[in-house]
Amino acid sequence: MNRLSGKIILISGGARGQGEAEARLFVAEGAKVVIGDVLEAQGKQLAAELGDAAVFVRQDVTQEQDWANAIEAAAAFGGLHGLVNNAGIYRPASLMETDSALFEQHMRINQFGCFLGMKAVVPLMEKSGGGSIVNISSVAGLRGSPGSFAYSATKWALRGMTKSASADLARRKIRVNSIHPGPIATEMLAVRTPEQNAKRLETVPMKRQGTAEEVANLVLFLLSEESGYITGAEVAIDGGATL
């Protein structure tokens, strides 16, 4: 049984990594997907591979018009039932290494972009009978994370935004949850050396990185009716790193 049959899902940052894995899985589960990203070549290629069930829209999540364009693409499919706020950046730096520009960049993409997305999708999602929003946070939003000050600030903020939005939107039949991945084997970790990534795994009880597909399966659950009574939750997917 396809768990997203007839559903239309918007994925920001959907051209590669976790977003790509989500798009592929959701289509396999019966959904139509709008893939938003600034990576045009990769996004268009992915949409072409997925066929009529997918469309790519160039989307800078810090721009309200780009969110409007993505929602218009969803409306052309027939509605909107899910949003995955997946777009984000990770530029690790300690407090004293973080300048104003780096902090603001994280805030605009990781936090402000998520705010714009949640607010923008509500009218069409409500018109479609309700739905589910999944905000991609991080284990850095569950505990102190040395050497990633700006990133951690935004991922903690997503926790509070998720809980507040879940309370606000419940009466509109829209659920909002956050997930908190640990080290996941995607391009995002390329900012650290292989040695640094290996050292990080020493703190993970399962002693391995997660996969984008494992994250996608969790997001699928939170988008599907199987999680119909779950809202305002924060779910770690981290190999036990936050135990």
VENQUI-V41629 format. One line per field, one symbol per residue. phi: phi as a letter, one per 30 degrees, with the letter a starting at -180 (. if undefined). psi: psi as a letter, one per 20 degrees, with the letter a starting at -180 (. if undefined). A space follows every 50 residues. Layout:
phi->???
psi->???
This chain:
phi->.ddbeidcbcbdicdaidddddedddddcjdcbcccaddddddddddddd iddbbcbdbcddcddddddddddddddkkababcdceabbbdadedcccd ddddddddddcdddeededddeedddddjjlbcccdcaddccadbdibdd ededddddddddddddddcedciccbbbcbdddcdbdedddcdedddddd ddccedhaddcddddedddeedddddceccaidbcdbbijdcd
psi->ppikpiqpppoqkjhrchgghgggggghjjrqqoopringghghgghghi bijqqpppooiiphhhghghhhhghhhjapiqponhprqonpqrgiiprh ggghggggghgghggggghhigghgghjjabppopocrhijirpoqjlgg ggghhghhgggggghhghihijkpqpqqqnqbopmrhhiiiqqhgghhhh ihiohikrqrqhhgghhgggghhrihkijoqjqoopnjjjhj.
